[in-house]
Structure formats: C-alpha cells, structure tokens
Amino acid sequence: MSNLPLLIFDLDGTLIDSKVDIAASMNHAFKQEGYAPLPEEKIYSTIGFPLRDALQMLTNEEQEEKLDQLVIAYREHYIKHWKDNTKPFPGVVETLESLSEYPKAIATTKKPEYAVEIVHELGLAKYFLRIQGTDTTIIPAKPDPALLNMILTEMNHDPSNALMIGDTDKDIMAGKNAGVKTCAVTYGIASKDDLMALRPEYCIDTFSEVLVVVKKLTSKISSEASKRFSFSHVRVVALYSSLTAIIILIISSRLIQNFSLEDVFGLLVVIIALLVTYVVVLIETTNRASSEGRYSIKEKFTGFVGVLTIPVVLLILSNIGDQNGQPFGVATVFESVKFLSIYILFVSSILGITEGVWYLIKRKPIK
C-alpha cells in the first residue's frame, strides 16, 4: 500500500457552489408554509447544519409537525431545482484530475441519496472512492467525528494519514475530533477569521491550492515515516533473522549430533514466541491503514530469499576448504556462528513474548 494520504472533502461550499439553490429552496419552503422569506446571507450562515436544525434556527419554530412540513417542502423543491445554479467551484475538476492517484472521499451533511445524485450529475463521482452523506437518525452530523470515522474504517485508513478539507467550523472540528489533519477553505461559508480561530493545519483561498497542501502533507508523512524507528519494522527483521538462525542451528551437523532435551525445549519456546509475533503482525497489517507495518508480496519474497541465502552461503563456504585444501566442514563453520544465532533467537523470543503479553493486555499491537 502506498503512503499517500486519504483526502476527505466537504461538499457544499468546498467542492460545489450550491448556496443560491439552497437559499431558493429554503425561501420556497418558508413561503409555502406561511413564513416570511429571509435574506440569502442569513440562510447561507446555516449551510452545513443538518436541514432540520437549519430550518429551526431560521424560523425559531418549536413544533415538530411544522418543522416536518418545512423539511418536506424544502426537499420537494430542492430535488427539482438544485441544478439551476449549482456547479463545481473553479479549479475543482482540474485539481481532482491532478490528484487522481490519491484516495479521496466526500463527507457531507446532505442526505446520502442526494449527495450521491448531485456528485454523479456534476460529473465528480469518478474522482471519489466513497461519497458519504448523513442520515442523522443513524449517524450524528459533523462536528461529531462519526462520519469521518466511518469513512476511515471502511476505507481502511489511519487517521494520522488523512486530511479533512472543508469550509465551516463543523468540518474543521469534525476533522480534529477524528484525529485527522485539517484544511480550512475560505471561499465557502465561514469567514477566514472564524476558521483560523480553530487552528487548522492548512488554509487555502482557492481550491487549486489543495495541490500545494497535499504536496506538503505527502512530503511530511514520507519524511516522518523514513525517520520513525518503528517496532513493526523491528518485529519483521526479528522474524527473518530468527528464521535464519533456526535454519543455521538445525542443519548444523554438530548441533544435531548433540541435540539434547534442553535444545528441543529451547527451540520450541522460540518458535512459539515467533508464532505469537507473526500473529500480531497479521493483526496489525489487517487493521492498520497506514503503510507502516504493511509489506508487499515482493518485500515478503525478498525477506524469505534473504532467510535462505545465509545458510546456503555458509554451506558453500563449508566446502571451499582451508589453506591446506582441507574442507572446513559443516560443523566447524556453523560453530563459528552458533553464538550469534543463539543470541538472535534470544532477542527475537523476548520481542515475541513482549508482543504477545502487550496484545493480551492492551488488545492492540505495539506500533
């Protein structure tokens, strides 16, 4: 898996300019249900809230039945007229094209079916792996992190390697609550001052600046990954080193000739510890989304080739002979590396046992 970050975008006010059609449908609902129309700017300030909440804020209506009618009136009008003025912001299509290699998702407060229809109709669906709307009867709206957590889980991505891009305080707070990095968009609904007060990691004035942000983020993540001394790398090195050591010890004719009960017991302990380590490795590579801890087929193949190479080389050396032309002999050669092999097994078994105990206590792998 690549180390590319997951990019999560808000929809209204970030990807698409939809505020005129939203305000028109709001005022249509108000007129139909006997409420006075409101200035567009006042309606714009509620974009990003769940629809029912926005209608209640604008009308101060407390009766549930009247709010139900407003919601119905709004949706009946909006589904027919959202195309009147709604369009992607300048630079959106071109920028998404440039980001084609990055995994991307949409997290919006719109109802799921509306979000999917709008994104498809505007020709943006092909750029996203997931379009996640909000049904507040099932999942709470932003700034609750549930929406983002759902995306991270279903796309199998780690929060530390993801970025939330949005134009309202709810987007930024949702990102922070989910543990992802955040990028504020100033051309949408909220003011730049309000957004910066939330201390997002990045801030852009035009959508095309996303390219600059993503480049910085990718560079930072790659740099951190290269510098990090990760336990996941240690355990894999330990596994390969231990397998090599076991092969060296087992095929050593001298060791086999003197194989005692203590030797058998010691090897069994080491092998069990290694199995525990490997199980935890599998758990981690299944559950963790970042590239750390994940190893490709090519990398695994290379590792096993390395495991087999050392014993083969030693066997070849054992038949080269000394200065007098006499072969060194398998036992002599393997005796010279016996101490090192036992040391590797000892360290690896300690790592494996530590992994197992830690996982039993914490129910999660050591990172």
N, C-alpha and C positions, 0 to 999 in steps of 0.2 A: 504494500500500500504506500502511496506517495505521502509526502509530508505536507501537502497542500491544505490550507485551512478551509473549513466549511464556511461559506458566506450565506448569512441569513438576512433576508431583506423584508422590511415592511412593504406594504403595497400602496395604499393611499398616501399621497404626499411624499413618497420616496421613489417608487417606480413609475407611478402614473399620477397625472394631474386630473383628479376626479372631483375636486371640491365644488365646481359650478353645478354639476349634475346632482351631487348630494344635496346641496342647498336648495336646488329647484324642487327636488322630491320632498324635502322637509317642508317647504312652504306650501307645496301642493297638499300634503297631509294636514297641515295646520288649517288651511282654507276649507278643506273638505270636512273636517271635524269641528269647525266653528272657532278656531283660534286665529288670532291676528298674525299675519306674516311677519317675519323677523328680518333684520338686515343680514346680508350674506356673511359679513365678517363675524357676526355673533355666532352664526351657525358653524362657520369654519373652525371656531375655537373648540367645538365639541367633537370634531373628527378624530377618530382614534379611540373614543369611548365605545362600549357596546351600544347598539342602536337604542335599546330601551332606556338605558341610562342617559344617553344624549337627549332623547325626547323629554325625559322627565326634568333634566336640567334646564332645558329651554322653555318649558311650559309651567314648571312647578306643579305639575299635575300629580296628585297623590292616589287617585282612584285607578285601581288596576285595570278595570274594564275599559276605561277611556284610553289608557296607555296601550292596551291591546289593540284598540281600533286605530290609534295613531301608527302603530307598528305595521298593521295590515295595509293601511292607506299608503304609507311610505313605500313599502316593498312592491305593492302593485304598480305604483308609478315608476319607481326606480328601475325595475326589471325591464320596463319598456323604453326607458329614456336614458339609461346610463351611457349609451353610445353617442348621445347628442354632442357632447363636448369632451368627453374623457379620452385621453391619449397619453402615451408614454412621455415622460419628460425628455427634453433634448439630451441626446447623447446616450440614452438608456440602451437602445438596441446595439449601437456600435460598441459600447463598453461591455455589454454582456457577451457579444461576439468575441471580444478580446479575452474575456475570462472563461472561454469555453472549456478549458481543462480543469477549472476549479469546480468542486461540488458546491451546488447552490440550492437554497430553499427559500420559500416565502412563508412568513408568519404574519397573518393579518387578523384583525378583529371581525372582518366580514364573515358571514355565514359560509361554510365550506363550499356549498354548491355555487354560490355567487362568485366566490373567489376563483374557483376553477373555470367557470364560464368566462369571466372577464379576462383572465390571463390567457385563455385559449383564443378568444375572439380578437385580442390585441396582438396575437402572434408571438407572445412571450413564453408560452408554455415549454417550448423546446429547450429553453435555457435552464430549466429547473428540474431537479430530481424529485422535489416534493413541494406541493402547494398546500399549506396547512391553514385552513380557516378556523374560526372559533364558534363552537356551539356552547354557549355559556351554561346550558343545562347539563353539559358533560364535563367541560373543562373551563376553568376560570380564564378571564381575559388578561392581557397584559395590564399592569406590570407584574402580575403573578408569573413566575418562571415556567409554569406547567406547559405552556405552548412550546417554548423553546426546548424544554427538557424532553418533550415528546419527539421533537424533530431530532435532537441529538441521539436519543435512544434508538429510534427507528432507522436513522442513517448511520448508526454505529460510529459516532464521532465523539471525541473527547472535548469537553468544554474549553480546555486550555488551548485548543487548536481550532477555535471558531470565532466568528465576528458577527455581531448584530449591527445592522445598518438601518437607522430609522430617523424619522423627523419629529417625534414627540417625546415628551418626558417618559411616557409609558414604555416606549421602545427601549430607551436607554436604561431605565430601571429594570425592565424585564431581563435585558442582557446582563446587567450586573447581578441580579438575583440568581441568574442561571450560571454565573461564573464564567461568562464569555467576555471577550473584549468588545468594546462598543465604538461605533462611529456615528456621530450626530450629523444630520442633514439639515442645513439651514434654509434651503429653498422651499421647505414644506410648510407645515402649520405653525410649529412653535418658533419663538424668536431665538436668535443665536445666544443671547444673554441667558435665557432660561435653560437652554440646553447645556451651555458651558458650565452653569452652576452645578450640574450633575457630574462634572469631571469625566466626560467620555475620553477614551484613549485617543480618538481621532475626531476630526471635524472637517466637513467639506461643504463648499458653497455651490458646487455643480456636480452632477452625477459622474461625469467623466473623471473626476478626481478620485473616484473609487480605485482606479488603476494604480495611482500613486500609493494609496493606503495599503492596498493588497500587496504591492511590491515590498513595501516597508515591513509589513507583517510577516510575509513569507521569509524575507531575509532574516528577521529577528528570530523566528521559530527555528529556521535552519541553523542559525548561529548557536542558539541555546541547546539544540539537540546535539550539535557536534561537541559542545563543551561539557555537557552533562555526563557525569560518571554514573551511569545507570546500573542499578542492581540487575535489571533484566539482561544487560549485556554480560555482566559477571556470571550469572547463572548459566547462560548458554556456553560461555567459554569453559566454565567448570564442567558442564556436561560433556563437551567434546574432549576436554583434557582427561576427564575421568575414564571415558570410554577407551581412549588411547592407552592410559595407564593399565586398565584392566586387561586389554589385549596383550600388552607387553608382559604383564605378570603371568597370565595364563599360558602363553605359548613359550614361556621361558622353561626350557627342559630342566634346569636346575631347580626351579621352584616346584615344578610338577613332581619331580622325584622326591622332594621333601615336603609334600603337601600334608599339613597337619590339620587337626580339628580346629585349631585356633585360626589357621589361614582360611578355612572354609567359612567359619563364623564371621570373621572379619570382612570377607568379600560379600557375604550375604547382607551384612549391615550396610555396607557401602552401596550395594545395588539397590536395596530398599530406599535408602536416602536419595539416591539418584532418581528413582521412580517417583518419589514424592515431589522432588524438584521439577521433574518433567511434567507431572500432572498440573502443578501450579503454573508452569509455563503455558500449558494448553489453556488453562482457565483464563490467564491474563490475555493471551492472544485472541481469545474468543470475545472477551468482554471489553477490552480497551480498544479505543478507536484510533489513537494516535499511532504513528509508525513505530514508535519505540516499543520494543517487545515483539514486533511482528517480523517474521523472517520469511522471505520468499522461498519458493521451491529451489531456485538457483542457489540461494545462500545456504539452505539446508544441505543441498547436494555437495556444495563446496566444503561445508563443515565435515561431512562424513568422509569425503575424499581425504581431507586432512587427517582424520582419525586413522584411516587405513594406511596412509603414506608412511608415517613414522615407523610402525612395526616392519613394513616392507623394506624400508631403507636399512633398518637395523639387521634384518635377516641377510640382506645383500652384503653389508659390512662384515657379518659373521663369516662369510665365505671368501672374503678377499685375501685374508692371511696376514701374518705379521712380517717383519723384515727377513725372517728366515724362511719364508714361504709356507709356514705352518698356519692353517686356518685358525682364526681366533676362537671359533666355537660359539655356539648359541649361548651356552651358559655364561661364558666369560663376558660377552657383550652385554647380555641382559643384566648381569650382576652389576655392571657399571652404572646402569640407570635405575636399578632397583630402588635405591633410596629415594630418588626423585619421584618415581612412580607412586611409592607408598605415601610420600608427602602430599602429592596431588590428590590422591584418594582421600587422605585425612581431611584436607581443607575442603574438598568438594562435599564430603559427607557432612561436615559441620554446616556448610551452606544449605545443603538439602534438608537437614533436620531443622535448622533455623526457619527455613521457608515453611516447612510443614507445621511447626508449632505456631508461627506467626499467623498462618492462614486459619488454623483451628481457633485461635483466639479472636482475630480481627475479622475473619470471613472475607478477607480480600488479600491479593498478593502484595508483597513488598514491591514498591516502584523503584 
